[in-house]
């Protein structure tokens, strides 16, 4: 399994290129909860179709929201979520506390 947890910047854009995906062990599972542009989406789709990647679990995509009929929505070996992996009770509480602090500073 390869799980992606990187910030998107000039160095990480398309970091998982076709060449790098080809070097991943055949049958691996790819999990991306970071940013869609870190993975070469076309290369990942080709690897999923060929069976080189056994499965992909994706919370992020190159284009969000995914367009209707996008290849990722048609592949049986892909699990998609709605860019919500950060939504934990702790993260939600932190966001709420930060918003309240900002609102309190404005009063």
N, CA, C and O atoms as CSV, one atom per row, in Angstrom:
chain,resi,resn,atom,element,x,y,z
A,1,UNK,N,N,0.849,-1.170,0.000
A,1,UNK,CA,C,0.000,0.000,0.000
A,1,UNK,C,C,0.895,1.233,0.000
A,1,UNK,O,O,1.927,1.286,0.668
A,2,UNK,N,N,0.460,2.213,-0.770
A,2,UNK,CA,C,1.124,3.510,-0.786
A,2,UNK,C,C,0.082,4.548,-0.420
A,2,UNK,O,O,-0.927,4.692,-1.110
A,3,UNK,N,N,0.323,5.273,0.664
A,3,UNK,CA,C,-0.597,6.302,1.126
A,3,UNK,C,C,0.080,7.659,0.991
A,3,UNK,O,O,1.168,7.870,1.526
A,4,UNK,N,N,-0.557,8.571,0.281
A,4,UNK,CA,C,0.028,9.876,-0.037
A,4,UNK,C,C,-0.436,10.918,0.975
A,4,UNK,O,O,-1.633,11.115,1.182
A,5,UNK,N,N,0.546,11.588,1.606
A,5,UNK,CA,C,0.272,12.642,2.596
A,5,UNK,C,C,1.289,13.752,2.394
A,5,UNK,O,O,2.205,13.908,3.202
A,6,UNK,N,N,1.142,14.520,1.333
A,6,UNK,CA,C,2.095,15.573,0.999
A,6,UNK,C,C,1.366,16.872,0.711
A,6,UNK,O,O,0.202,16.874,0.310
A,7,UNK,N,N,2.064,17.967,0.920
A,7,UNK,CA,C,1.556,19.254,0.468
A,7,UNK,C,C,1.775,19.342,-1.030
A,7,UNK,O,O,2.718,18.751,-1.556
A,8,UNK,N,N,0.925,20.063,-1.714
A,8,UNK,CA,C,1.112,20.281,-3.142
A,8,UNK,C,C,1.952,21.530,-3.351
A,8,UNK,O,O,1.605,22.616,-2.887
A,9,UNK,N,N,3.061,21.356,-4.056
A,9,UNK,CA,C,3.904,22.480,-4.447
A,9,UNK,C,C,4.602,22.105,-5.754
A,9,UNK,O,O,4.313,21.054,-6.326
A,10,UNK,N,N,5.503,22.940,-6.224
A,10,UNK,CA,C,6.178,22.664,-7.495
A,10,UNK,C,C,6.949,21.351,-7.475
A,10,UNK,O,O,7.079,20.695,-8.508
A,11,UNK,N,N,7.459,20.964,-6.317
A,11,UNK,CA,C,8.245,19.729,-6.220
A,11,UNK,C,C,7.379,18.478,-6.151
A,11,UNK,O,O,7.831,17.396,-6.524
A,12,UNK,N,N,6.142,18.610,-5.680
A,12,UNK,CA,C,5.305,17.418,-5.519
A,12,UNK,C,C,4.246,17.270,-6.613
A,12,UNK,O,O,3.616,16.218,-6.721
A,13,UNK,N,N,4.046,18.306,-7.419
A,13,UNK,CA,C,3.068,18.196,-8.515
A,13,UNK,C,C,3.503,17.072,-9.454
A,13,UNK,O,O,4.646,17.049,-9.911
A,14,UNK,N,N,2.588,16.137,-9.743
A,14,UNK,CA,C,2.861,14.961,-10.580
A,14,UNK,C,C,4.032,14.128,-10.073
A,14,UNK,O,O,4.721,13.472,-10.854
A,15,UNK,N,N,4.253,14.158,-8.760
A,15,UNK,CA,C,5.329,13.357,-8.173
A,15,UNK,C,C,5.157,11.882,-8.500
A,15,UNK,O,O,6.123,11.192,-8.826
A,16,UNK,N,N,3.914,11.401,-8.410
A,16,UNK,CA,C,3.654,10.012,-8.796
A,16,UNK,C,C,3.344,9.997,-10.289
A,16,UNK,O,O,2.188,9.939,-10.708
A,17,UNK,N,N,4.401,10.050,-11.067
A,17,UNK,CA,C,4.323,10.044,-12.529
A,17,UNK,C,C,4.085,8.622,-13.031
A,17,UNK,O,O,4.081,7.670,-12.251
A,18,UNK,N,N,3.890,8.493,-14.328
A,18,UNK,CA,C,3.729,7.160,-14.924
A,18,UNK,C,C,4.940,6.288,-14.614
A,18,UNK,O,O,4.797,5.105,-14.304
A,19,UNK,N,N,6.117,6.869,-14.696
A,19,UNK,CA,C,7.348,6.110,-14.412
A,19,UNK,C,C,7.377,5.622,-12.967
A,19,UNK,O,O,7.715,4.466,-12.709
A,20,UNK,N,N,7.027,6.490,-12.031
A,20,UNK,CA,C,7.050,6.092,-10.615
A,20,UNK,C,C,5.936,5.093,-10.303
A,20,UNK,O,O,6.137,4.158,-9.528
A,21,UNK,N,N,4.774,5.289,-10.898
A,21,UNK,CA,C,3.682,4.328,-10.679
A,21,UNK,C,C,4.093,2.955,-11.192
A,21,UNK,O,O,3.766,1.942,-10.572
A,22,UNK,N,N,4.801,2.906,-12.311
A,22,UNK,CA,C,5.261,1.628,-12.869
A,22,UNK,C,C,6.224,0.916,-11.925
A,22,UNK,O,O,6.336,-0.309,-11.962
A,23,UNK,N,N,6.921,1.679,-11.075
A,23,UNK,CA,C,7.873,1.077,-10.132
A,23,UNK,C,C,7.218,0.597,-8.842
A,23,UNK,O,O,7.851,-0.089,-8.039
A,24,UNK,N,N,5.959,0.955,-8.644
A,24,UNK,CA,C,5.230,0.476,-7.465
A,24,UNK,C,C,4.967,-1.020,-7.653
A,24,UNK,O,O,4.673,-1.472,-8.759
A,25,UNK,N,N,5.073,-1.767,-6.578
A,25,UNK,CA,C,4.851,-3.207,-6.634
A,25,UNK,C,C,3.493,-3.521,-7.251
A,25,UNK,O,O,2.480,-2.936,-6.870
A,26,UNK,N,N,3.478,-4.445,-8.204
A,26,UNK,CA,C,2.234,-4.843,-8.866
A,26,UNK,C,C,1.237,-5.340,-7.821
A,26,UNK,O,O,1.590,-6.105,-6.923
A,27,UNK,N,N,0.009,-4.901,-7.949
A,27,UNK,CA,C,-1.038,-5.304,-7.018
A,27,UNK,C,C,-1.173,-4.396,-5.810
A,27,UNK,O,O,-1.966,-4.672,-4.909
A,28,UNK,N,N,-0.408,-3.320,-5.786
A,28,UNK,CA,C,-0.460,-2.401,-4.647
A,28,UNK,C,C,-1.769,-1.612,-4.637
A,28,UNK,O,O,-2.467,-1.511,-5.645
A,29,UNK,N,N,-2.071,-1.066,-3.478
A,29,UNK,CA,C,-3.220,-0.190,-3.291
A,29,UNK,C,C,-2.684,1.221,-3.091
A,29,UNK,O,O,-1.757,1.432,-2.309
A,30,UNK,N,N,-3.262,2.177,-3.792
A,30,UNK,CA,C,-2.869,3.584,-3.678
A,30,UNK,C,C,-3.966,4.340,-2.934
A,30,UNK,O,O,-5.139,4.273,-3.303
A,31,UNK,N,N,-3.573,5.060,-1.884
A,31,UNK,CA,C,-4.491,5.902,-1.123
A,31,UNK,C,C,-3.994,7.338,-1.237
A,31,UNK,O,O,-2.840,7.625,-0.920
A,32,UNK,N,N,-4.859,8.236,-1.688
A,32,UNK,CA,C,-4.477,9.640,-1.782
A,32,UNK,C,C,-5.522,10.494,-1.072
A,32,UNK,O,O,-6.659,10.626,-1.523
A,33,UNK,N,N,-5.095,11.075,0.063
A,33,UNK,CA,C,-5.942,12.005,0.802
A,33,UNK,C,C,-5.288,13.378,0.857
A,33,UNK,O,O,-5.711,14.240,1.627
A,34,UNK,N,N,-4.257,13.583,0.042
A,34,UNK,CA,C,-3.492,14.831,0.075
A,34,UNK,C,C,-4.038,15.826,-0.945
A,34,UNK,O,O,-4.904,16.639,-0.622
A,35,UNK,N,N,-3.541,15.762,-2.152
A,35,UNK,CA,C,-3.963,16.619,-3.259
A,35,UNK,C,C,-3.952,15.795,-4.533
A,35,UNK,O,O,-3.033,15.008,-4.758
A,36,UNK,N,N,-4.972,15.970,-5.370
A,36,UNK,CA,C,-5.087,15.195,-6.597
A,36,UNK,C,C,-3.931,15.392,-7.551
A,36,UNK,O,O,-3.519,14.446,-8.223
A,37,UNK,N,N,-3.397,16.597,-7.625
A,37,UNK,CA,C,-2.344,16.907,-8.592
A,37,UNK,C,C,-0.996,16.276,-8.244
A,37,UNK,O,O,-0.051,16.389,-9.025
A,38,UNK,N,N,-0.886,15.625,-7.111
A,38,UNK,CA,C,0.355,14.933,-6.768
A,38,UNK,C,C,0.506,13.668,-7.612
A,38,UNK,O,O,1.621,13.215,-7.871
A,39,UNK,N,N,-0.614,13.107,-8.035
A,39,UNK,CA,C,-0.616,11.864,-8.816
A,39,UNK,C,C,-0.972,12.180,-10.267
A,39,UNK,O,O,-1.921,12.919,-10.530
A,40,UNK,N,N,-0.216,11.623,-11.201
A,40,UNK,CA,C,-0.559,11.724,-12.624
A,40,UNK,C,C,-1.816,10.875,-12.811
A,40,UNK,O,O,-1.750,9.647,-12.869
A,41,UNK,N,N,-2.949,11.544,-12.904
A,41,UNK,CA,C,-4.233,10.850,-12.902
A,41,UNK,C,C,-4.381,9.883,-14.078
A,41,UNK,O,O,-4.879,8.771,-13.906
A,42,UNK,N,N,-3.957,10.297,-15.260
A,42,UNK,CA,C,-4.061,9.423,-16.437
A,42,UNK,C,C,-3.216,8.170,-16.250
A,42,UNK,O,O,-3.645,7.074,-16.610
A,43,UNK,N,N,-2.024,8.323,-15.693
A,43,UNK,CA,C,-1.153,7.170,-15.457
A,43,UNK,C,C,-1.753,6.245,-14.398
A,43,UNK,O,O,-1.669,5.022,-14.516
A,44,UNK,N,N,-2.356,6.832,-13.368
A,44,UNK,CA,C,-2.993,6.022,-12.326
A,44,UNK,C,C,-4.171,5.239,-12.910
A,44,UNK,O,O,-4.343,4.059,-12.606
A,45,UNK,N,N,-4.973,5.884,-13.738
A,45,UNK,CA,C,-6.114,5.206,-14.358
A,45,UNK,C,C,-5.630,4.062,-15.240
A,45,UNK,O,O,-6.213,2.977,-15.223
A,46,UNK,N,N,-4.578,4.292,-16.004
A,46,UNK,CA,C,-4.018,3.229,-16.852
A,46,UNK,C,C,-3.529,2.065,-15.998
A,46,UNK,O,O,-3.735,0.904,-16.351
A,47,UNK,N,N,-2.882,2.372,-14.873
A,47,UNK,CA,C,-2.378,1.318,-13.988
A,47,UNK,C,C,-3.522,0.549,-13.329
A,47,UNK,O,O,-3.409,-0.655,-13.096
A,48,UNK,N,N,-4.608,1.229,-13.032
A,48,UNK,CA,C,-5.787,0.558,-12.467
A,48,UNK,C,C,-6.437,-0.344,-13.505
A,48,UNK,O,O,-6.840,-1.466,-13.197
A,49,UNK,N,N,-6.538,0.145,-14.727
A,49,UNK,CA,C,-7.153,-0.654,-15.790
A,49,UNK,C,C,-6.328,-1.887,-16.121
A,49,UNK,O,O,-6.884,-2.946,-16.412
A,50,UNK,N,N,-5.012,-1.759,-16.080
A,50,UNK,CA,C,-4.140,-2.883,-16.430
A,50,UNK,C,C,-3.997,-3.880,-15.287
A,50,UNK,O,O,-3.538,-5.003,-15.494
A,51,UNK,N,N,-4.389,-3.474,-14.085
A,51,UNK,CA,C,-4.224,-4.335,-12.918
A,51,UNK,C,C,-2.911,-4.122,-12.206
A,51,UNK,O,O,-2.654,-4.757,-11.184
A,52,UNK,N,N,-2.064,-3.232,-12.727
A,52,UNK,CA,C,-0.799,-2.957,-12.029
A,52,UNK,C,C,-1.103,-2.432,-10.629
A,52,UNK,O,O,-0.505,-2.879,-9.650
A,53,UNK,N,N,-2.032,-1.485,-10.535
A,53,UNK,CA,C,-2.557,-1.084,-9.229
A,53,UNK,C,C,-3.824,-1.899,-8.998
A,53,UNK,O,O,-4.712,-1.941,-9.850
A,54,UNK,N,N,-3.898,-2.543,-7.840
A,54,UNK,CA,C,-5.080,-3.356,-7.539
A,54,UNK,C,C,-6.278,-2.477,-7.207
A,54,UNK,O,O,-7.409,-2.788,-7.579
A,55,UNK,N,N,-6.021,-1.371,-6.501
A,55,UNK,CA,C,-7.124,-0.527,-6.058
A,55,UNK,C,C,-6.591,0.873,-5.771
A,55,UNK,O,O,-5.412,1.048,-5.462
A,56,UNK,N,N,-7.457,1.851,-5.874
A,56,UNK,CA,C,-7.140,3.212,-5.449
A,56,UNK,C,C,-8.279,3.716,-4.575
A,56,UNK,O,O,-9.452,3.581,-4.922
A,57,UNK,N,N,-7.920,4.294,-3.447
A,57,UNK,CA,C,-8.877,4.943,-2.554
A,57,UNK,C,C,-8.534,6.427,-2.582
A,57,UNK,O,O,-7.460,6.834,-2.141
A,58,UNK,N,N,-9.449,7.222,-3.099
A,58,UNK,CA,C,-9.147,8.624,-3.380
A,58,UNK,C,C,-10.138,9.560,-2.698
A,58,UNK,O,O,-11.354,9.390,-2.794
A,59,UNK,N,N,-9.592,10.538,-2.015
A,59,UNK,CA,C,-10.391,11.582,-1.403
A,59,UNK,C,C,-10.203,12.901,-2.149
A,59,UNK,O,O,-10.904,13.877,-1.883
A,60,UNK,N,N,-9.258,12.923,-3.077
A,60,UNK,CA,C,-8.909,14.127,-3.828
A,60,UNK,C,C,-8.711,13.766,-5.292
A,60,UNK,O,O,-8.367,12.631,-5.622
A,61,UNK,N,N,-8.932,14.737,-6.160
A,61,UNK,CA,C,-8.872,14.497,-7.599
A,61,UNK,C,C,-8.220,15.695,-8.281
A,61,UNK,O,O,-8.167,16.788,-7.716
A,62,UNK,N,N,-7.732,15.487,-9.479
A,62,UNK,CA,C,-7.119,16.584,-10.237
A,62,UNK,C,C,-8.146,17.678,-10.508
A,62,UNK,O,O,-7.823,18.865,-10.451
A,63,UNK,N,N,-9.381,17.282,-10.801
A,63,UNK,CA,C,-10.478,18.228,-11.015
A,63,UNK,C,C,-11.552,17.923,-9.986
A,63,UNK,O,O,-12.060,16.804,-9.921
A,64,UNK,N,N,-11.894,18.910,-9.190
A,64,UNK,CA,C,-12.922,18.732,-8.166
A,64,UNK,C,C,-14.030,19.746,-8.381
A,64,UNK,O,O,-13.751,20.924,-8.603
A,65,UNK,N,N,-15.269,19.316,-8.321
A,65,UNK,CA,C,-15.688,17.924,-8.207
A,65,UNK,C,C,-15.433,17.171,-9.507
A,65,UNK,O,O,-15.266,17.768,-10.570
A,66,UNK,N,N,-15.407,15.852,-9.395
A,66,UNK,CA,C,-15.214,15.041,-10.596
A,66,UNK,C,C,-16.354,15.278,-11.577
A,66,UNK,O,O,-17.521,15.290,-11.185
A,67,UNK,N,N,-16.023,15.467,-12.840
A,67,UNK,CA,C,-17.088,15.631,-13.840
A,67,UNK,C,C,-17.908,14.340,-13.978
A,67,UNK,O,O,-17.395,13.244,-13.751
A,68,UNK,N,N,-19.163,14.483,-14.345
A,68,UNK,CA,C,-20.027,13.322,-14.571
A,68,UNK,C,C,-19.382,12.410,-15.608
A,68,UNK,O,O,-18.876,12.883,-16.626
A,69,UNK,N,N,-19.400,11.120,-15.353
A,69,UNK,CA,C,-18.852,10.149,-16.293
A,69,UNK,C,C,-17.344,10.042,-16.300
A,69,UNK,O,O,-16.790,9.342,-17.148
A,70,UNK,N,N,-16.657,10.714,-15.383
A,70,UNK,CA,C,-15.185,10.633,-15.312
A,70,UNK,C,C,-14.768,9.173,-15.158
A,70,UNK,O,O,-15.460,8.386,-14.513
A,71,UNK,N,N,-13.644,8.822,-15.748
A,71,UNK,CA,C,-13.160,7.432,-15.712
A,71,UNK,C,C,-13.079,6.883,-14.292
A,71,UNK,O,O,-13.371,5.708,-14.073
A,72,UNK,N,N,-12.692,7.703,-13.332
A,72,UNK,CA,C,-12.571,7.211,-11.956
A,72,UNK,C,C,-13.918,6.758,-11.386
A,72,UNK,O,O,-13.960,5.910,-10.495
A,73,UNK,N,N,-15.001,7.312,-11.892
A,73,UNK,CA,C,-16.323,6.923,-11.383
A,73,UNK,C,C,-16.810,5.622,-12.005
A,73,UNK,O,O,-17.820,5.069,-11.570
A,74,UNK,N,N,-16.106,5.127,-13.016
A,74,UNK,CA,C,-16.547,3.922,-13.714
A,74,UNK,C,C,-15.711,2.689,-13.395
A,74,UNK,O,O,-16.090,1.576,-13.758
A,75,UNK,N,N,-14.594,2.870,-12.729
A,75,UNK,CA,C,-13.703,1.739,-12.455
A,75,UNK,C,C,-14.141,0.996,-11.200
A,75,UNK,O,O,-14.384,1.619,-10.167
A,76,UNK,N,N,-14.245,-0.331,-11.276
A,76,UNK,CA,C,-14.690,-1.104,-10.112
A,76,UNK,C,C,-13.643,-1.194,-9.009
A,76,UNK,O,O,-13.966,-1.544,-7.874
A,77,UNK,N,N,-12.396,-0.880,-9.332
A,77,UNK,CA,C,-11.323,-0.993,-8.343
A,77,UNK,C,C,-10.905,0.374,-7.797
A,77,UNK,O,O,-9.737,0.600,-7.478
A,78,UNK,N,N,-11.883,1.281,-7.696
A,78,UNK,CA,C,-11.647,2.621,-7.149
A,78,UNK,C,C,-12.711,2.918,-6.108
A,78,UNK,O,O,-13.898,2.678,-6.326
A,79,UNK,N,N,-12.267,3.446,-4.968
A,79,UNK,CA,C,-13.176,3.927,-3.940
A,79,UNK,C,C,-12.997,5.437,-3.856
A,79,UNK,O,O,-11.882,5.931,-3.690
A,80,UNK,N,N,-14.097,6.161,-3.973
A,80,UNK,CA,C,-14.062,7.623,-3.982
A,80,UNK,C,C,-14.767,8.169,-2.750
A,80,UNK,O,O,-15.779,7.627,-2.305
A,81,UNK,N,N,-14.220,9.246,-2.208
A,81,UNK,CA,C,-14.919,9.996,-1.165
A,81,UNK,C,C,-14.875,11.470,-1.556
A,81,UNK,O,O,-14.127,11.861,-2.453
A,82,UNK,N,N,-15.663,12.266,-0.892
A,82,UNK,CA,C,-15.911,13.641,-1.320
A,82,UNK,C,C,-14.989,14.663,-0.659
A,82,UNK,O,O,-15.456,15.610,-0.026
A,83,UNK,N,N,-13.679,14.466,-0.808
A,83,UNK,CA,C,-12.687,15.393,-0.258
A,83,UNK,C,C,-13.043,15.759,1.186
A,83,UNK,O,O,-13.155,16.929,1.553
A,84,UNK,N,N,-13.212,14.719,1.974
A,84,UNK,CA,C,-13.649,14.928,3.355
A,84,UNK,C,C,-12.806,14.168,4.371
A,84,UNK,O,O,-13.224,14.013,5.518
A,85,UNK,N,N,-11.647,13.698,3.982
A,85,UNK,CA,C,-10.822,12.895,4.886
A,85,UNK,C,C,-10.369,13.676,6.113
A,85,UNK,O,O,-10.086,13.084,7.155
A,86,UNK,N,N,-10.299,15.004,5.997
A,86,UNK,CA,C,-9.862,15.810,7.134
A,86,UNK,C,C,-10.950,15.939,8.197
A,86,UNK,O,O,-10.669,16.387,9.308
A,87,UNK,N,N,-12.175,15.560,7.881
A,87,UNK,CA,C,-13.302,15.777,8.778
A,87,UNK,C,C,-13.321,14.753,9.907
A,87,UNK,O,O,-13.963,13.706,9.823
A,88,UNK,N,N,-12.611,15.086,10.939
A,88,UNK,CA,C,-12.675,14.300,12.164
A,88,UNK,C,C,-13.329,15.174,13.230
A,88,UNK,O,O,-13.386,16.392,13.063
A,89,UNK,N,N,-13.814,14.599,14.297
A,89,UNK,CA,C,-14.373,15.448,15.352
A,89,UNK,C,C,-13.352,16.468,15.870
A,89,UNK,O,O,-13.704,17.612,16.156
A,90,UNK,N,N,-12.092,16.048,15.988
A,90,UNK,CA,C,-11.053,16.949,16.484
A,90,UNK,C,C,-10.810,18.107,15.516
A,90,UNK,O,O,-10.675,19.255,15.938
A,91,UNK,N,N,-10.754,17.804,14.220
A,91,UNK,CA,C,-10.530,18.853,13.225
A,91,UNK,C,C,-11.709,19.814,13.183
A,91,UNK,O,O,-11.516,21.025,13.082
A,92,UNK,N,N,-12.922,19.288,13.260
A,92,UNK,CA,C,-14.106,20.149,13.256
A,92,UNK,C,C,-14.125,21.061,14.480
A,92,UNK,O,O,-14.439,22.245,14.361
A,93,UNK,N,N,-13.793,20.527,15.649
A,93,UNK,CA,C,-13.744,21.339,16.870
A,93,UNK,C,C,-12.684,22.429,16.759
A,93,UNK,O,O,-12.907,23.563,17.182
A,94,UNK,N,N,-11.533,22.084,16.190
A,94,UNK,CA,C,-10.465,23.069,16.039
A,94,UNK,C,C,-10.900,24.194,15.103
A,94,UNK,O,O,-10.666,25.366,15.396
A,95,UNK,N,N,-11.530,23.850,13.983
A,95,UNK,CA,C,-12.010,24.873,13.049
A,95,UNK,C,C,-13.043,25.777,13.715
A,95,UNK,O,O,-13.023,26.992,13.519
A,96,UNK,N,N,-13.932,25.198,14.490
A,96,UNK,CA,C,-14.947,25.980,15.177
A,96,UNK,C,C,-14.310,26.905,16.211
A,96,UNK,O,O,-14.684,28.074,16.302
A,97,UNK,N,N,-13.356,26.399,16.988
A,97,UNK,CA,C,-12.665,27.232,17.981
A,97,UNK,C,C,-11.947,28.394,17.308
A,97,UNK,O,O,-11.995,29.523,17.798
A,98,UNK,N,N,-11.275,28.120,16.175
A,98,UNK,CA,C,-10.561,29.177,15.466
A,98,UNK,C,C,-11.535,30.245,14.956
A,98,UNK,O,O,-11.247,31.438,15.047
A,99,UNK,N,N,-12.669,29.826,14.426
A,99,UNK,CA,C,-13.668,30.775,13.924
A,99,UNK,C,C,-14.200,31.634,15.059
A,99,UNK,O,O,-14.355,32.846,14.902
A,100,UNK,N,N,-14.483,31.013,16.205
A,100,UNK,CA,C,-14.986,31.767,17.354
A,100,UNK,C,C,-13.936,32.759,17.872
A,100,UNK,O,O,-14.274,33.878,18.256
A,101,UNK,N,N,-12.660,32.346,17.882
A,101,UNK,CA,C,-11.580,33.243,18.310
A,101,UNK,C,C,-11.482,34.444,17.383
A,101,UNK,O,O,-11.312,35.574,17.840
A,102,UNK,N,N,-11.588,34.201,16.081
A,102,UNK,CA,C,-11.514,35.299,15.108
A,102,UNK,C,C,-12.712,36.227,15.271
A,102,UNK,O,O,-12.568,37.449,15.253
A,103,UNK,N,N,-13.896,35.637,15.428
A,103,UNK,CA,C,-15.103,36.452,15.608
A,103,UNK,C,C,-15.023,37.270,16.898
A,103,UNK,O,O,-15.434,38.430,16.924
A,104,UNK,N,N,-14.499,36.676,17.953
A,104,UNK,CA,C,-14.355,37.389,19.228
A,104,UNK,C,C,-13.372,38.539,19.129
A,104,UNK,O,O,-13.551,39.566,19.783
A,105,UNK,N,N,-12.332,38.379,18.317
A,105,UNK,CA,C,-11.335,39.449,18.146
A,105,UNK,C,C,-11.910,40.610,17.356
A,105,UNK,O,O,-11.397,41.725,17.450
A,106,UNK,N,N,-12.960,40.381,16.580
A,106,UNK,CA,C,-13.557,41.440,15.760
A,106,UNK,C,C,-14.546,42.297,16.547
A,106,UNK,O,O,-14.897,43.400,16.129
A,107,UNK,N,N,-14.986,41.781,17.681
A,107,UNK,CA,C,-16.006,42.497,18.467
A,107,UNK,C,C,-15.390,43.594,19.282
A,107,UNK,O,O,-16.097,44.299,20.003
